[in-house]
Amino acid sequence: MYTQALNVKDEPTAAGDPVLEARFQAHVDAELKIEPNDWMPEGYRKTLTRQISQHAHSEIVGMLPEGNWITRAPTLRRKAALLAKVQDEGGHGLYLYSAAETLGTSREQMFEQLLSGKAKYSSIFNYPTLTWADIGAIGWLVDGAAIMNQIPLCRCSYGPYARAMIRICKEESFHQRQGYEIMMTLARGTPEQKAMAQDALNRWWWPSVMMFGPSDTESQHSDQTMRWKIKRFSNDDLRQKFIDATVPQGHFIGLEFPDKDLKFNQETQHWDFGEIDWTEFKRVIAGDGPCNKQRMKQRRAAHDNGRWVREAALAYAEKRRNREAAAKIAAE
């Protein structure tokens, strides 16, 4: 999950039936799954639709910075692995769009919201991939942060989302290991290769830490989404878990983190870290990141270029339905 999907205030919704809401909450509290045909509060439906669709958008837009390096990967092995990873991300988007559709919003509506700028995707994908080491950093840091967010979603109260996340998490775990292996290889290579890995870490560290969303004091939806068991942990708890897991990995391969305040706290047994630049976070989300315009231009172009495929598929499906209907009438 990319928690920036929860950083938008909801429009007020009409009060629901208190009896139905109490029954719904009891169902959730009992750790039972909510299914598409079950009654649910409108706020629950809207929150899930926004979160799942923006998670799907993030998977699809996230293919762009990595796809940029498929033809420039240093070896055939690296090329094949990166191609498989980008294909996985496209599959994740499809799983998630399908899950979101069960809440009553069509895929076409979700695409329109993305392409018009109404729907957001994770701001992490608005940063450029300048070197091959960036592909390693994305796998290690970005996918690592995503996994920290997504594993609890396997226990999300909404059944279709939870089930989709099981396969997604398995594949993302492999992506994280692949990225770390790239960084390890570079860090243990020539001085120039190690410098490349260090530069990638310097540029991707803070955006990855920001992926968990605003601090708990500023998060607009955490209390309600945790009560509904959409989220299981707060933004700050997940951020701390990510830092605690990632810092020893970086030190193991000889890299330094771009945070002068980073130090291990013997009392809490956690890594203390410096102040996050929330101004940068808000600026990129607002559309002023290094690659915001480029990403949307590429996404719109891909959508337009694929129009004939969608139209051909719809025409074929309609032709097949008509043929089957005619055969059924003839058989009668």
C-alpha positions as CSV (number, residue, x, y, z in Angstrom):
1,M,0.0,0.0,0.0
2,Y,1.1,3.5,-0.7
3,T,-0.3,5.5,2.1
4,Q,-0.5,8.8,0.3
5,A,-3.9,7.5,-0.9
6,L,-5.1,8.3,2.6
7,N,-3.9,11.9,2.6
8,V,-7.1,13.4,1.1
9,K,-10.0,14.6,3.3
10,D,-13.2,12.8,2.6
11,E,-16.4,14.7,1.7
12,P,-19.0,14.3,4.3
13,T,-21.2,11.3,3.9
14,A,-24.8,10.8,5.0
15,A,-25.2,9.1,8.4
16,G,-25.8,5.4,7.9
17,D,-28.1,2.9,9.7
18,P,-26.6,2.6,13.3
19,V,-27.8,-1.0,13.5
20,L,-26.1,-2.0,10.3
21,E,-23.0,-0.1,11.2
22,A,-22.8,-1.8,14.6
23,R,-23.3,-5.2,12.9
24,F,-20.6,-4.3,10.4
25,Q,-18.1,-3.2,13.1
26,A,-18.8,-6.4,15.1
27,H,-18.0,-8.4,11.9
28,V,-14.7,-6.5,11.4
29,D,-13.8,-6.8,15.1
30,A,-14.3,-10.6,14.9
31,E,-11.6,-10.7,12.2
32,L,-14.1,-11.8,9.5
33,K,-13.7,-10.6,6.0
34,I,-16.1,-8.1,4.3
35,E,-17.0,-9.3,0.8
36,P,-18.3,-7.3,-2.1
37,N,-22.0,-8.2,-1.6
38,D,-21.9,-7.5,2.2
39,W,-23.4,-4.2,3.5
40,M,-20.7,-1.7,4.3
41,P,-20.6,2.0,5.4
42,E,-20.2,4.4,2.5
43,G,-17.1,5.8,4.1
44,Y,-15.5,2.4,4.2
45,R,-16.3,1.9,0.5
46,K,-14.9,5.3,-0.5
47,T,-11.8,4.9,1.6
48,L,-11.1,1.4,0.1
49,T,-11.8,2.5,-3.5
50,R,-9.4,5.4,-3.2
51,Q,-6.7,3.4,-1.5
52,I,-6.9,0.3,-3.8
53,S,-7.2,2.3,-7.0
54,Q,-4.3,4.6,-6.0
55,H,-2.2,1.5,-5.1
56,A,-3.0,0.2,-8.6
57,H,-2.0,3.5,-10.2
58,S,1.3,3.4,-8.3
59,E,2.1,0.0,-9.6
60,I,1.4,1.0,-13.2
61,V,3.2,4.3,-13.0
62,G,6.0,2.6,-11.1
63,M,6.8,0.6,-14.3
64,L,8.0,3.7,-16.0
65,P,11.3,4.6,-14.1
66,E,12.3,0.9,-14.2
67,G,11.2,0.3,-17.8
68,N,13.6,3.0,-18.8
69,W,16.5,0.7,-18.0
70,I,15.4,-2.6,-19.6
71,T,17.4,-1.9,-22.8
72,R,20.3,-0.6,-20.9
73,A,20.7,-3.3,-18.2
74,P,24.4,-4.3,-18.0
75,T,24.0,-8.0,-18.7
76,L,21.4,-10.3,-20.3
77,R,20.7,-11.8,-16.8
78,R,20.0,-8.4,-15.4
79,K,17.8,-7.5,-18.4
80,A,15.7,-10.7,-18.1
81,A,15.3,-10.1,-14.3
82,L,14.3,-6.5,-14.7
83,L,11.9,-7.3,-17.6
84,A,10.2,-9.9,-15.3
85,K,10.0,-7.4,-12.5
86,V,8.3,-4.8,-14.6
87,Q,5.9,-7.4,-15.9
88,D,5.1,-8.3,-12.3
89,E,4.3,-4.7,-11.5
90,G,1.8,-4.6,-14.4
91,G,0.2,-7.7,-13.0
92,H,-0.1,-6.1,-9.6
93,G,-1.9,-3.2,-11.1
94,L,-4.4,-5.5,-12.8
95,Y,-5.1,-7.5,-9.5
96,L,-5.7,-4.3,-7.7
97,Y,-7.9,-2.7,-10.3
98,S,-10.0,-5.9,-10.3
99,A,-10.3,-5.7,-6.5
100,A,-11.3,-2.0,-6.7
101,E,-14.0,-2.8,-9.3
102,T,-15.7,-5.0,-6.8
103,L,-16.5,-1.8,-4.8
104,G,-18.5,-0.4,-7.7
105,T,-16.1,1.8,-9.6
106,S,-15.2,0.7,-13.1
107,R,-11.7,0.4,-14.4
108,E,-12.4,3.1,-17.0
109,Q,-13.4,5.5,-14.3
110,M,-10.2,4.8,-12.4
111,F,-8.1,5.3,-15.5
112,E,-9.9,8.6,-16.2
113,Q,-9.2,9.8,-12.6
114,L,-5.5,9.0,-13.0
115,L,-5.1,10.6,-16.4
116,S,-7.0,13.7,-15.4
117,G,-4.9,14.2,-12.3
118,K,-7.8,13.7,-10.0
119,A,-6.3,10.5,-8.5
120,K,-2.8,10.4,-7.2
121,Y,-0.1,7.7,-7.2
122,S,2.9,7.4,-4.9
123,S,5.2,10.4,-5.1
124,I,8.2,8.1,-5.0
125,F,7.8,7.4,-8.7
126,N,8.3,11.1,-9.6
127,Y,12.0,10.8,-9.0
128,P,14.3,9.9,-11.9
129,T,16.4,6.8,-12.4
130,L,19.8,8.3,-13.4
131,T,22.0,5.3,-13.2
132,W,21.8,1.5,-13.1
133,A,22.3,1.7,-9.3
134,D,18.9,3.4,-9.1
135,I,17.3,0.2,-10.2
136,G,18.9,-1.5,-7.2
137,A,17.9,1.2,-4.9
138,I,14.3,1.1,-6.0
139,G,14.2,-2.7,-5.4
140,W,15.9,-2.5,-2.1
141,L,14.4,0.7,-0.6
142,V,11.1,1.4,-2.5
143,D,10.0,-2.2,-2.7
144,G,11.3,-2.8,0.9
145,A,9.1,0.1,2.1
146,A,6.2,-1.2,0.1
147,I,6.5,-4.6,1.7
148,M,6.5,-3.2,5.1
149,N,3.2,-1.5,4.3
150,Q,1.7,-4.3,2.3
151,I,2.3,-7.4,4.5
152,P,-0.3,-6.2,7.1
153,L,-2.7,-5.6,4.2
154,C,-2.8,-9.4,3.7
155,R,-5.0,-9.2,6.9
156,C,-7.1,-6.3,5.6
157,S,-10.8,-6.5,6.5
158,Y,-11.8,-6.4,2.9
159,G,-11.5,-9.8,1.4
160,P,-10.7,-9.1,-2.3
161,Y,-7.9,-6.7,-1.3
162,A,-6.4,-9.0,1.3
163,R,-6.3,-12.0,-1.1
164,A,-4.7,-9.9,-3.9
165,M,-2.0,-8.8,-1.5
166,I,-0.9,-12.3,-0.7
167,R,0.6,-12.9,-4.1
168,I,1.7,-9.3,-4.5
169,C,3.7,-9.5,-1.3
170,K,5.4,-12.7,-2.4
171,E,6.5,-11.1,-5.6
172,E,7.5,-7.8,-4.0
173,S,9.7,-9.7,-1.5
174,F,11.6,-11.2,-4.5
175,H,11.9,-7.7,-6.0
176,Q,13.4,-6.4,-2.8
177,R,16.0,-9.1,-2.7
178,Q,16.8,-8.6,-6.3
179,G,17.4,-4.9,-5.7
180,Y,19.6,-5.5,-2.6
181,E,21.7,-8.0,-4.6
182,I,22.3,-5.3,-7.2
183,M,23.4,-2.9,-4.6
184,M,25.6,-5.5,-2.9
185,T,27.3,-6.3,-6.2
186,L,28.0,-2.6,-6.9
187,A,29.1,-1.9,-3.3
188,R,31.7,-4.8,-3.6
189,G,32.8,-3.9,-7.0
190,T,35.1,-1.2,-8.3
191,P,35.4,2.2,-6.4
192,E,33.4,3.7,-9.2
193,Q,30.6,1.1,-8.8
194,K,30.5,1.6,-5.0
195,A,30.3,5.4,-5.5
196,M,27.4,4.8,-7.9
197,A,25.6,2.7,-5.3
198,Q,26.3,5.3,-2.6
199,D,24.9,8.1,-4.8
200,A,21.7,6.1,-5.4
201,L,21.3,5.6,-1.7
202,N,21.8,9.3,-1.0
203,R,19.1,10.2,-3.5
204,W,16.5,7.5,-2.7
205,W,16.8,7.2,1.1
206,W,14.6,10.1,2.2
207,P,11.9,9.7,-0.5
208,S,11.6,6.0,0.6
209,V,11.2,7.1,4.2
210,M,8.5,9.5,3.2
211,M,6.6,6.7,1.5
212,F,4.9,5.9,4.7
213,G,3.0,9.1,4.6
214,P,2.8,12.0,7.2
215,S,3.5,11.6,10.8
216,D,0.7,10.1,13.0
217,T,-0.1,13.6,14.4
218,E,-0.9,14.8,10.8
219,S,-2.4,11.7,9.3
220,Q,-6.1,12.3,8.4
221,H,-7.5,8.8,8.3
222,S,-5.4,6.5,10.6
223,D,-7.8,6.2,13.5
224,Q,-10.8,5.3,11.3
225,T,-8.9,3.0,8.9
226,M,-7.4,1.2,11.8
227,R,-10.8,0.8,13.5
228,W,-12.1,-0.7,10.2
229,K,-8.9,-2.9,10.1
230,I,-7.9,-1.6,6.7
231,K,-4.7,-0.5,8.3
232,R,-3.1,-2.4,11.1
233,F,-0.2,-0.2,12.0
234,S,0.3,3.6,12.1
235,N,2.5,5.4,9.6
236,D,5.2,6.1,12.2
237,D,5.3,2.5,13.4
238,L,5.8,1.2,9.9
239,R,8.4,3.8,9.1
240,Q,10.4,2.8,12.2
241,K,10.2,-0.9,11.3
242,F,11.5,-0.1,7.8
243,I,14.4,1.9,9.1
244,D,15.3,-0.7,11.7
245,A,15.4,-3.4,9.1
246,T,17.1,-1.4,6.3
247,V,20.0,0.4,8.1
248,P,21.9,-2.8,9.1
249,Q,21.5,-4.0,5.6
250,G,23.2,-0.9,4.2
251,H,26.0,-1.0,6.8
252,F,26.6,-4.7,6.0
253,I,27.6,-3.8,2.4
254,G,29.6,-0.8,3.4
255,L,27.2,2.1,2.5
256,E,26.4,5.1,4.6
257,F,23.0,6.7,5.0
258,P,22.5,10.4,4.2
259,D,21.4,11.2,7.8
260,K,23.8,12.8,10.2
261,D,21.4,12.1,13.1
262,L,21.1,8.4,12.4
263,K,22.2,6.4,15.4
264,F,21.2,3.3,17.3
265,N,19.3,3.9,20.6
266,Q,20.4,1.3,23.1
267,E,17.5,2.2,25.4
268,T,14.7,1.8,22.8
269,Q,16.6,-0.7,20.6
270,H,15.6,1.3,17.6
271,W,17.4,3.5,15.1
272,D,16.9,7.2,15.8
273,F,16.8,9.3,12.6
274,G,16.7,12.9,11.6
275,E,13.9,15.3,10.7
276,I,12.0,14.5,7.5
277,D,11.7,17.3,5.0
278,W,7.9,17.4,4.8
279,T,8.0,20.4,2.5
280,E,9.6,18.3,-0.1
281,F,7.0,15.6,0.4
282,K,4.1,17.9,0.0
283,R,5.7,19.6,-3.0
284,V,6.1,16.4,-5.0
285,I,2.6,15.2,-4.1
286,A,1.3,18.5,-5.3
287,G,2.8,17.9,-8.7
288,D,6.1,19.7,-8.6
289,G,8.5,16.7,-8.4
290,P,11.3,16.1,-10.8
291,C,9.3,13.8,-13.1
292,N,5.6,14.5,-12.4
293,K,4.8,15.9,-15.8
294,Q,6.9,13.4,-17.6
295,R,5.3,10.4,-15.9
296,M,1.8,11.6,-16.7
297,K,2.7,12.5,-20.3
298,Q,4.1,8.9,-20.8
299,R,1.0,7.4,-19.1
300,R,-1.4,9.4,-21.3
301,A,0.6,8.5,-24.4
302,A,0.5,4.8,-23.5
303,H,-3.3,5.0,-22.9
304,D,-3.9,6.7,-26.3
305,N,-1.6,4.3,-28.2
306,G,-3.4,1.3,-26.7
307,R,-6.8,2.6,-27.6
308,W,-7.0,0.5,-30.8
309,V,-6.2,-2.7,-28.8
310,R,-9.0,-2.0,-26.4
311,E,-11.5,-1.2,-29.2
312,A,-10.5,-4.4,-31.1
313,A,-10.9,-6.5,-27.9
314,L,-14.4,-5.0,-27.3
315,A,-15.4,-5.5,-30.9
316,Y,-14.3,-9.1,-30.8
317,A,-16.1,-9.8,-27.5
318,E,-19.3,-8.3,-28.9
319,K,-19.0,-10.3,-32.1
320,R,-18.4,-13.5,-30.1
321,R,-21.5,-12.8,-27.9
322,N,-23.6,-12.2,-31.0
323,R,-22.4,-15.5,-32.5
324,E,-23.1,-17.5,-29.4
325,A,-26.5,-15.9,-29.1
326,A,-27.3,-16.8,-32.7
327,A,-26.1,-20.4,-32.2
328,K,-28.3,-20.7,-29.1
329,I,-31.4,-19.5,-31.0
330,A,-30.6,-21.9,-33.9
331,A,-30.3,-24.8,-31.5
332,E,-33.7,-24.0,-30.0
